[in-house]
Amino acid sequence: MAGAGGAGVRRLQPLSVVEQVTKEIRRSILAGDLRPGQDFSLREIAGRLGVSIIPVREALRHLEGQGLVITARGKSATVAPLSREDLRAIYRLRRQIEPELAGRACLLLTDRDHARLTAHLEIFADPGLGLEEIYETHHEFHLDLLRPAATDWDLRVLRMLWHSAERYVRLAFGNRDSDPDEPRRREAAHTQLLAAVAERDPGRAAQAVLHHLDVNEQIAQQGIAAIAD
């Protein structure tokens, strides 16, 4: 794809069996196929995926680190229940990391970085976008926004927090995703965020990210209020 630029089609990366199993179990949890509090057998999951129990056990170890499952002794696990307190903790940690990174990243983002971020915004506005594409694009937008100022450790912690927050966000926005106006609302929210970052004012950029997190947590809290403990 020579000449496609930074916003073009990305090269596919081969996934190990453990990565594929991790991705599929995570998808099942985020989609609600495996419900909060549901017990499941490692052997059953392995059978459905056509793999041995070993990569399933390793995948669950990764997912437990992301707060998505609780493993038990033996060969069973439980989907972690939804919790308002856990959601508050996730966003409390995100507030400590993301605004500060955005304040520094706004001074480091290049024209090519801004072009890539703008391309993400155009994808947000696509009404034909599937849920998996929506959340993948959302993840990539925030990753590209903060990456210039982030260390490898920052990114490791953020990915864990983002994966932990995603099922709450999916639940909260589930009804909105069918609204024909939702793609434009999503695009507008992130356009405002990018505009603030483009001003190259660290305080303005940090405040914009903080506001973005506050709004999303409020919506997520409302989304789980009826079913969380």
Disulfide bonds with the S-S distance in Angstrom:
none
